[in-house]
């Protein structure tokens, strides 16, 4: 690696120490003018930081220990910025990009916006879905139609036919595409369509999630108390082991993950908790069949009494509170002489039986999720758009006819009507992907890239959030760098053709983009001093 400013050997014990080292012309590596390090060092640092998700201190240690490159930590950070500027020059130069796209023959345009923190403007990204090359990425302080139209004009200026567009169906995206690309098929992301359908179940899913969370908290408390209760009641080790295993199963079931659209985690947790409850009930029934049946009925009566008392208290606020019943590890009194046969088992069962209070909600959500899965299955059909439209329209009309028999305020009927409303809203752009070759049905590919960039940044910086780092400072450069290391195998070959004027302009743009973040850090360090400067020169009344 070229790393010495004066190209003089400084290795101790070398016979050529102190002599100028000039490699033969055929072995010379690409260099950067007025820079202390070669392009190979710069490219290696940028690749390790972007696609390798290594932190700058790790890269600095690897350069010194593995390659023997004498370099300071600050210089590593400066060279990474230089790499970002070089990559930006490659993406900003429309010549090579136009050549690649002309050879490709067409563009499938993907439009999306990503936010890396809660304060900075969103980054609008236009990418070719075929080559996966980012065409343009700019911060949009004001996300309006005019801003997006300017970016679309740049894409049109490349001179390659745009065969299709895919977006999330935001209003500004729809209007800008209609105005700048009339007649071009505009596909709406099917994942976003299904996500909007699932919004009709959000309140019910939240209720299930809360019920699962409360059950997990109660089971955890019971599990902690089981050893002490076993010693106090003289329970057998077998009963203690069974009760402990049931608690462990419930805690695990209450934390399972799922698909937010096709298999909501809250519904999955309640279903698994019900399975654990059935197992606990069966275990109790094996030792005390009659007592278990009475216990389950008593718990059901307690839950019914609590529901009635809650509804009555809501209508009569001044009524005295109901007596306390069955909380945490307590269980209602059973009129059975065998009450103390398996006290630990019944303690766990008392907590788990509360899950069945949500049985009606679980049943309705299960039906709704099945409808969403069926719609997703129809959208995955490999046929033409006319056939998919016909099948989906037939299915929606059948569901609407069935729910029309239900009362107007029924929750299941409201969900099906919500599905029909969302389908009408997306219908015009939901089926282009079946007729336009290589036009994707979803924006998932770009969304995955955004997620990968965020994960790599969090891994490299060690932060929980991407705010406060390079993505907040100059996201356009960072996202281009990450994309280049993924899709351009001969990246160094592109970088060596960058001219001094291009590099200087890219560095100036990077400095301009960094100014808001630099000002933010300054305000955080010295708020009083900044406010004093604000008032300087302001005339007093």
C-alpha positions as CSV (number, residue, x, y, z in Angstrom):
1,X,0.0,0.0,0.0
2,X,1.3,3.5,-0.8
3,X,1.4,5.3,2.5
4,X,4.6,7.3,2.8
5,X,4.5,11.0,1.9
6,X,8.0,11.2,0.5
7,X,8.1,7.5,-0.7
8,X,11.3,7.0,1.4
9,X,11.8,3.6,3.1
10,X,11.7,3.9,6.9
11,X,11.7,0.2,7.8
12,X,14.4,-0.5,10.5
13,X,16.9,-3.1,9.3
14,X,16.1,-2.6,5.6
15,X,19.2,-2.2,3.3
16,X,17.4,0.6,1.5
17,X,16.4,2.5,4.6
18,X,16.5,6.2,3.8
19,X,16.5,5.7,0.1
20,X,13.7,6.9,-2.2
21,X,11.6,4.0,-3.4
22,X,10.2,4.3,-6.9
23,X,8.4,1.2,-8.1
24,X,8.5,0.3,-11.8
25,X,5.9,1.8,-14.0
26,X,4.0,-1.5,-14.6
27,X,3.7,-2.0,-10.8
28,X,2.6,1.5,-9.9
29,X,-0.7,1.6,-8.0
30,X,-3.3,4.4,-8.8
31,X,-2.5,7.5,-6.7
32,X,-4.3,10.6,-5.7
33,X,-2.7,13.9,-6.3
34,X,-1.7,15.9,-3.3
35,X,-2.7,13.0,-1.0
36,X,-0.4,11.0,1.3
37,X,-2.0,7.6,0.6
38,X,-2.8,5.6,-2.6
39,X,-6.2,4.9,-4.0
40,X,-5.9,1.3,-2.9
41,X,-5.8,2.5,0.8
42,X,-8.7,4.8,0.3
43,X,-10.8,2.2,-1.5
44,X,-10.0,-0.4,1.2
45,X,-11.0,1.9,4.0
46,X,-14.2,2.9,2.3
47,X,-15.2,-0.7,1.5
48,X,-14.5,-1.9,5.1
49,X,-16.5,1.0,6.5
50,X,-19.5,0.6,4.2
51,X,-20.1,-3.0,3.2
52,X,-17.9,-4.4,6.0
53,X,-19.6,-2.3,8.7
54,X,-16.3,-1.9,10.6
55,X,-15.7,1.0,12.8
56,X,-13.0,3.6,12.0
57,X,-10.9,2.5,15.1
58,X,-11.1,-1.1,13.9
59,X,-10.0,-0.1,10.4
60,X,-7.1,2.0,11.8
61,X,-5.9,-1.0,13.9
62,X,-6.1,-3.3,10.9
63,X,-4.1,-0.9,8.7
64,X,-1.4,-0.6,11.3
65,X,-1.2,-4.2,12.6
66,X,-2.1,-6.2,9.5
67,X,-0.6,-4.0,6.7
68,X,2.0,-1.9,8.5
69,X,0.5,1.3,7.2
70,X,1.6,4.3,9.4
71,X,-1.6,6.3,9.7
72,X,-3.4,8.3,12.4
73,X,-7.0,7.7,13.4
74,X,-8.0,11.2,12.2
75,X,-6.5,10.5,8.8
76,X,-8.6,7.3,8.5
77,X,-11.8,9.4,9.0
78,X,-10.6,11.9,6.4
79,X,-9.8,9.2,3.9
80,X,-13.3,7.7,4.4
81,X,-14.8,11.1,3.6
82,X,-12.5,11.2,0.5
83,X,-13.8,7.8,-0.6
84,X,-17.4,9.0,-0.2
85,X,-16.6,12.1,-2.3
86,X,-15.0,9.9,-5.0
87,X,-18.0,7.6,-5.2
88,X,-20.3,10.6,-5.4
89,X,-18.3,11.7,-8.4
90,X,-18.8,8.4,-10.1
91,X,-22.6,8.6,-9.5
92,X,-22.8,12.3,-10.4
93,X,-21.0,11.7,-13.7
94,X,-23.8,10.8,-16.1
95,X,-21.4,9.6,-18.8
96,X,-20.5,6.2,-17.4
97,X,-24.0,5.8,-15.9
98,X,-25.6,6.6,-19.2
99,X,-23.4,4.0,-20.9
100,X,-24.4,1.3,-18.5
101,X,-28.1,2.2,-18.8
102,X,-28.0,2.4,-22.6
103,X,-26.5,-1.1,-22.7
104,X,-29.3,-2.2,-20.4
105,X,-31.9,-0.7,-22.7
106,X,-34.5,0.6,-20.2
107,X,-35.0,1.9,-16.7
108,X,-37.4,0.6,-14.1
109,X,-37.6,3.5,-11.7
110,X,-38.0,3.0,-8.0
111,X,-39.0,6.0,-5.9
112,X,-38.8,6.1,-2.1
113,X,-37.9,8.3,0.8
114,X,-36.0,7.3,4.0
115,X,-35.6,9.0,7.3
116,X,-32.4,8.3,9.4
117,X,-33.4,10.4,12.4
118,X,-36.3,12.4,13.8
119,X,-35.1,15.9,12.9
120,X,-33.3,15.8,9.6
121,X,-35.2,16.1,6.3
122,X,-36.0,12.9,4.5
123,X,-33.7,11.5,1.7
124,X,-35.5,11.0,-1.6
125,X,-33.9,8.2,-3.5
126,X,-34.5,7.3,-7.2
127,X,-33.0,4.0,-8.2
128,X,-33.0,1.7,-11.2
129,X,-34.6,-1.6,-10.1
130,X,-32.8,-3.6,-12.8
131,X,-29.2,-2.6,-12.3
132,X,-29.8,-1.5,-8.6
133,X,-27.9,1.7,-9.3
134,X,-28.9,4.8,-7.5
135,X,-29.7,7.5,-10.0
136,X,-30.2,10.4,-7.7
137,X,-30.5,10.8,-3.9
138,X,-31.2,14.2,-2.4
139,X,-32.4,15.7,0.9
140,X,-35.8,17.2,0.5
141,X,-36.5,19.8,3.1
142,X,-40.0,20.2,1.6
143,X,-41.3,16.9,0.2
144,X,-43.7,18.4,-2.4
145,X,-44.5,17.6,-6.0
146,X,-42.2,20.2,-7.5
147,X,-39.1,18.8,-5.7
148,X,-39.8,15.3,-7.0
149,X,-40.6,16.6,-10.5
150,X,-37.1,18.1,-10.7
151,X,-35.5,14.7,-9.9
152,X,-37.7,13.0,-12.4
153,X,-36.6,15.5,-15.1
154,X,-33.0,14.5,-14.3
155,X,-33.8,10.9,-14.9
156,X,-35.5,11.7,-18.2
157,X,-32.4,13.7,-19.2
158,X,-30.3,10.5,-19.1
159,X,-32.0,9.6,-22.4
160,X,-32.9,6.0,-21.6
161,X,-36.6,4.9,-21.9
162,X,-38.4,4.6,-18.5
163,X,-40.6,1.5,-18.9
164,X,-42.2,1.6,-15.4
165,X,-42.3,3.2,-12.0
166,X,-42.9,1.8,-8.6
167,X,-43.5,3.8,-5.4
168,X,-45.4,3.7,-2.1
169,X,-48.3,5.6,-3.5
170,X,-47.7,8.8,-1.6
171,X,-49.7,11.7,-3.0
172,X,-46.7,13.7,-4.1
173,X,-45.2,10.7,-5.9
174,X,-48.5,9.9,-7.8
175,X,-48.9,13.5,-8.9
176,X,-45.2,14.0,-9.9
177,X,-45.2,10.8,-12.0
178,X,-48.5,11.7,-13.7
179,X,-47.1,15.2,-14.6
180,X,-43.6,14.2,-15.7
181,X,-44.1,10.7,-17.0
182,X,-47.5,10.5,-18.5
183,X,-48.4,7.1,-19.9
184,X,-45.7,5.3,-18.0
185,X,-47.1,2.4,-15.9
186,X,-47.0,3.4,-12.2
187,X,-47.0,0.4,-9.9
188,X,-48.1,0.8,-6.3
189,X,-46.2,-1.2,-3.8
190,X,-48.3,-4.3,-2.8
191,X,-46.7,-4.6,0.6
192,X,-47.8,-1.1,1.4
193,X,-51.3,-2.0,0.2
194,X,-51.5,-4.9,2.6
195,X,-50.0,-2.9,5.4
196,X,-52.8,-0.3,5.0
197,X,-55.3,-3.2,5.0
198,X,-53.9,-4.4,8.3
199,X,-54.3,-1.0,9.9
200,X,-58.0,-1.9,10.2
201,X,-56.9,-4.4,12.9
202,X,-54.4,-2.2,14.8
203,X,-56.6,-1.6,17.8
204,X,-57.5,-5.3,18.2
205,X,-53.8,-6.3,17.8
206,X,-52.8,-3.8,20.4
207,X,-55.4,-5.2,22.8
208,X,-54.0,-8.7,22.3
209,X,-50.4,-7.5,22.7
210,X,-51.4,-5.9,26.0
211,X,-53.1,-9.1,27.2
212,X,-50.0,-11.1,26.3
213,X,-47.7,-8.7,28.0
214,X,-49.7,-8.7,31.2
215,X,-49.8,-12.5,31.2
216,X,-46.1,-12.7,30.8
217,X,-45.6,-10.3,33.7
218,X,-47.9,-12.3,36.0
219,X,-46.3,-15.6,35.0
220,X,-42.8,-14.3,35.7
221,X,-43.9,-13.2,39.1
222,X,-45.5,-16.6,39.8
223,X,-42.3,-18.4,38.6
224,X,-40.2,-16.4,41.0
225,X,-42.5,-17.4,43.9
226,X,-42.8,-21.1,43.1
227,X,-39.7,-22.3,45.1
228,X,-40.9,-20.5,48.2
229,X,-44.5,-21.7,47.8
230,X,-43.2,-25.3,47.3
231,X,-41.3,-25.2,50.6
232,X,-44.2,-23.6,52.4
233,X,-46.9,-26.0,51.1
234,X,-44.7,-29.1,51.1
235,X,-45.2,-29.7,47.4
236,X,-43.3,-32.5,45.6
237,X,-40.4,-31.9,43.4
238,X,-42.3,-33.3,40.5
239,X,-45.1,-30.8,40.9
240,X,-42.6,-27.9,41.2
241,X,-40.8,-29.1,38.0
242,X,-44.0,-29.3,36.0
243,X,-45.2,-25.8,37.2
244,X,-41.8,-24.3,36.5
245,X,-41.8,-25.8,33.0
246,X,-45.2,-24.5,32.3
247,X,-44.1,-21.0,33.4
248,X,-41.1,-21.2,31.1
249,X,-43.2,-22.3,28.2
250,X,-45.6,-19.4,28.8
251,X,-42.8,-16.9,29.0
252,X,-41.4,-18.1,25.8
253,X,-44.7,-18.2,24.0
254,X,-45.5,-14.6,25.2
255,X,-42.4,-13.3,23.4
256,X,-42.5,-15.0,20.0
257,X,-42.2,-12.8,16.9
258,X,-44.3,-12.8,13.8
259,X,-45.0,-11.1,10.5
260,X,-46.7,-7.7,11.0
261,X,-48.9,-8.3,8.0
262,X,-49.5,-12.1,7.4
263,X,-48.9,-13.3,11.0
264,X,-49.1,-10.6,13.7
265,X,-47.0,-11.3,16.7
266,X,-49.8,-10.5,19.2
267,X,-52.1,-13.1,17.6
268,X,-49.4,-15.7,17.5
269,X,-48.5,-15.1,21.2
270,X,-52.1,-15.5,22.3
271,X,-52.6,-18.7,20.3
272,X,-49.4,-20.2,21.8
273,X,-50.4,-19.0,25.3
274,X,-53.7,-20.8,24.8
275,X,-51.8,-24.0,24.0
276,X,-49.8,-23.7,27.2
277,X,-53.1,-23.0,29.1
278,X,-54.7,-26.2,27.7
279,X,-51.6,-28.2,28.7
280,X,-51.7,-26.8,32.2
281,X,-55.4,-27.6,32.4
282,X,-54.7,-31.2,31.3
283,X,-52.0,-31.6,33.8
284,X,-54.3,-30.4,36.6
285,X,-57.1,-32.6,35.4
286,X,-54.9,-35.7,35.6
287,X,-54.6,-35.3,39.4
288,X,-57.9,-33.8,40.2
289,X,-60.5,-34.0,37.4
290,X,-63.5,-32.8,39.3
291,X,-61.7,-30.1,41.1
292,X,-60.1,-28.8,37.9
293,X,-63.5,-28.6,36.2
294,X,-64.9,-26.6,39.2
295,X,-61.8,-24.4,39.2
296,X,-62.1,-23.5,35.5
297,X,-65.8,-22.7,35.9
298,X,-65.0,-20.5,38.9
299,X,-62.3,-18.7,37.0
300,X,-64.7,-18.1,34.1
301,X,-67.3,-16.8,36.5
302,X,-64.7,-14.5,38.1
303,X,-63.8,-13.1,34.6
304,X,-67.4,-12.6,33.7
305,X,-68.1,-10.8,37.0
306,X,-65.1,-8.5,36.4
307,X,-66.3,-7.6,33.0
308,X,-69.8,-6.9,34.2
309,X,-68.5,-4.9,37.2
310,X,-66.2,-2.9,34.9
311,X,-69.0,-2.0,32.5
312,X,-71.3,-1.2,35.4
313,X,-68.7,1.0,37.0
314,X,-68.2,2.9,33.8
315,X,-71.9,3.8,33.7
316,X,-72.1,4.6,37.4
317,X,-68.8,6.3,38.5
318,X,-69.8,6.8,42.1
319,X,-70.4,3.1,42.8
320,X,-68.2,1.4,45.4
321,X,-65.4,-0.7,43.9
322,X,-65.8,-4.5,43.5
323,X,-64.0,-6.8,45.8
324,X,-60.6,-8.0,44.7
325,X,-60.4,-11.4,42.9
326,X,-57.8,-13.6,41.5
327,X,-54.7,-11.4,40.9
328,X,-51.2,-12.7,40.2
329,X,-50.8,-16.0,42.0
330,X,-54.2,-16.0,43.8
331,X,-56.9,-18.3,42.8
332,X,-60.6,-18.2,43.7
333,X,-62.0,-20.4,46.4
334,X,-63.0,-23.8,45.3
335,X,-65.7,-25.7,47.0
336,X,-63.8,-28.9,46.9
337,X,-62.1,-30.9,49.7
338,X,-59.2,-31.7,47.3
339,X,-58.3,-28.0,47.0
340,X,-54.7,-28.6,48.1
341,X,-53.9,-31.6,45.9
342,X,-51.7,-29.5,43.5
343,X,-51.6,-25.9,44.7
344,X,-48.6,-24.9,42.5
345,X,-50.2,-26.2,39.4
346,X,-53.5,-24.4,40.2
347,X,-51.6,-21.2,40.9
348,X,-50.1,-21.3,37.4
349,X,-53.4,-22.3,35.8
350,X,-55.2,-19.4,37.5
351,X,-52.9,-16.9,35.7
352,X,-53.0,-18.7,32.3
353,X,-56.8,-19.0,32.3
354,X,-57.0,-15.2,32.0
355,X,-55.9,-15.6,28.4
356,X,-59.3,-17.1,27.5
357,X,-60.9,-13.8,28.2
358,X,-59.6,-12.7,24.8
359,X,-60.9,-15.8,22.9
360,X,-63.6,-13.9,21.0
361,X,-61.0,-11.3,19.8
362,X,-58.5,-14.0,18.9
363,X,-61.2,-15.8,16.8
364,X,-62.2,-12.6,14.9
365,X,-58.5,-11.6,14.3
366,X,-57.8,-15.1,13.0
367,X,-60.6,-14.8,10.4
368,X,-59.3,-11.3,9.4
369,X,-55.7,-12.5,9.0
370,X,-56.9,-15.4,6.8
371,X,-58.6,-12.8,4.5
372,X,-55.4,-10.8,4.3
373,X,-53.4,-14.0,3.5
374,X,-55.9,-14.9,0.8
375,X,-55.6,-11.5,-0.8
376,X,-51.8,-11.8,-0.7
377,X,-52.0,-15.2,-2.3
378,X,-54.1,-13.8,-5.1
379,X,-51.6,-11.0,-5.7
380,X,-48.8,-13.6,-6.0
381,X,-50.5,-15.2,-9.0
382,X,-48.2,-15.6,-12.1
383,X,-50.6,-14.5,-14.8
384,X,-51.7,-11.4,-16.6
385,X,-53.2,-8.3,-14.9
386,X,-56.7,-9.0,-16.2
387,X,-56.9,-12.4,-14.6
388,X,-55.6,-11.1,-11.2
389,X,-58.1,-8.3,-11.3
390,X,-60.9,-10.7,-12.0
391,X,-60.0,-13.1,-9.2
392,X,-59.4,-10.4,-6.6
393,X,-62.6,-8.6,-7.5
394,X,-64.6,-11.8,-7.3
395,X,-63.2,-12.6,-3.9
396,X,-63.8,-9.1,-2.5
397,X,-67.4,-9.0,-3.8
398,X,-68.1,-12.4,-2.2
399,X,-66.8,-11.2,1.2
400,X,-68.8,-8.0,1.0
401,X,-72.0,-10.0,0.3
402,X,-71.4,-12.3,3.3
403,X,-70.7,-9.4,5.8
404,X,-73.7,-7.4,4.5
405,X,-75.9,-9.8,6.7
406,X,-74.1,-8.7,9.9
407,X,-75.1,-5.6,11.9
408,X,-73.8,-2.3,10.7
409,X,-71.6,-1.9,13.9
410,X,-70.0,-5.4,13.7
411,X,-66.2,-5.3,13.9
412,X,-65.7,-8.0,11.3
413,X,-68.0,-6.3,8.8
414,X,-66.1,-3.0,9.4
415,X,-62.8,-4.7,8.6
416,X,-64.1,-6.2,5.3
417,X,-65.5,-2.8,4.3
418,X,-62.1,-1.2,5.2
419,X,-60.4,-3.8,2.9
420,X,-62.7,-2.8,0.1
421,X,-62.0,0.9,0.6
422,X,-58.2,0.4,0.5
423,X,-58.5,-1.8,-2.6
424,X,-60.5,0.9,-4.4
425,X,-57.8,3.4,-3.5
426,X,-54.9,1.2,-4.8
427,X,-56.8,-0.5,-7.7
428,X,-55.5,1.8,-10.5
429,X,-51.8,1.0,-9.8
430,X,-51.9,-2.5,-8.2
431,X,-51.6,-4.7,-11.3
432,X,-49.0,-3.1,-13.7
433,X,-46.3,-5.5,-12.5
434,X,-48.1,-8.5,-14.2
435,X,-47.9,-6.9,-17.7
436,X,-44.6,-4.9,-17.6
437,X,-41.5,-7.2,-17.6
438,X,-39.1,-6.7,-14.7
439,X,-41.4,-4.2,-12.9
440,X,-41.4,-5.4,-9.3
441,X,-44.6,-5.8,-7.3
442,X,-43.2,-4.3,-4.2
443,X,-40.6,-1.8,-3.0
444,X,-39.1,-4.4,-0.6
445,X,-35.8,-4.5,-2.4
446,X,-35.1,-0.9,-1.7
447,X,-36.6,-1.0,1.7
448,X,-34.2,-3.9,2.5
449,X,-31.3,-1.8,1.3
450,X,-32.3,1.0,3.6
451,X,-32.5,-1.4,6.5
452,X,-29.1,-2.8,5.6
453,X,-27.6,0.7,5.5
454,X,-29.1,1.5,8.9
455,X,-27.9,-1.8,10.5
456,X,-24.4,-1.3,9.1
457,X,-24.2,2.2,10.4
458,X,-25.4,1.2,13.9
459,X,-22.9,-1.7,13.9
460,X,-20.0,0.6,12.8
461,X,-20.8,3.4,15.3
462,X,-22.1,1.2,18.2
463,X,-25.1,3.4,18.5
464,X,-28.8,2.4,18.9
465,X,-29.8,5.1,16.4
466,X,-28.5,6.4,13.1
467,X,-28.9,10.0,14.3
468,X,-25.8,12.0,15.0
469,X,-23.6,10.1,12.5
470,X,-22.7,10.3,8.8
471,X,-26.3,9.5,7.8
472,X,-27.5,12.6,9.5
473,X,-24.6,14.7,8.1
474,X,-24.4,13.6,4.5
475,X,-26.8,10.7,3.8
476,X,-26.6,11.1,0.0
477,X,-22.9,10.3,0.0
478,X,-23.2,7.4,2.5
479,X,-26.0,5.7,0.7
480,X,-24.2,5.9,-2.6
481,X,-21.1,4.5,-1.0
482,X,-22.9,1.6,0.5
483,X,-24.7,0.9,-2.8
484,X,-21.4,1.2,-4.8
485,X,-19.6,-1.4,-2.7
486,X,-22.5,-3.8,-3.3
487,X,-23.1,-3.5,-7.0
488,X,-19.8,-2.2,-8.5
489,X,-17.2,-5.0,-8.3
490,X,-14.5,-3.0,-10.2
491,X,-15.1,0.1,-8.0
492,X,-11.4,1.2,-8.0
493,X,-11.4,1.3,-11.8
494,X,-14.2,3.8,-11.7
495,X,-12.6,5.9,-9.0
496,X,-9.3,6.4,-10.8
497,X,-11.0,8.3,-13.6
498,X,-12.3,11.0,-11.3
499,X,-10.8,14.4,-12.2
500,X,-9.5,17.0,-9.7
501,X,-12.4,19.4,-10.5
502,X,-15.0,16.7,-9.9
503,X,-13.4,15.7,-6.6
504,X,-13.2,19.3,-5.5
505,X,-16.8,20.0,-6.3
506,X,-17.9,16.8,-4.4
507,X,-15.9,17.8,-1.3
508,X,-17.4,21.3,-1.3
509,X,-20.9,19.7,-1.6
510,X,-20.1,17.4,1.3
511,X,-19.0,20.4,3.4
512,X,-22.2,22.2,2.6
513,X,-24.3,19.2,3.6
514,X,-22.3,18.8,6.8
515,X,-22.9,22.4,8.0
516,X,-26.4,21.9,9.6
517,X,-25.1,19.0,11.7
518,X,-22.0,20.9,12.6
519,X,-24.2,23.8,13.7
520,X,-26.4,21.5,15.7
521,X,-23.4,20.1,17.6
522,X,-22.1,23.6,18.3
523,X,-25.5,24.6,19.8
524,X,-25.4,21.5,22.0
525,X,-21.9,22.4,23.2
526,X,-22.5,26.1,23.9
527,X,-26.2,27.1,23.8
528,X,-25.6,30.4,25.6
529,X,-22.8,31.4,23.3
530,X,-24.9,30.7,20.2
531,X,-27.8,32.6,21.5
532,X,-25.6,35.6,22.3
533,X,-24.4,35.6,18.7
534,X,-28.0,35.6,17.6
535,X,-28.6,38.9,19.4
536,X,-25.4,40.5,18.3
537,X,-26.1,43.3,15.8
538,X,-29.8,43.2,16.5
539,X,-30.8,46.8,17.3
540,X,-32.4,47.5,20.7
541,X,-35.7,49.3,20.8
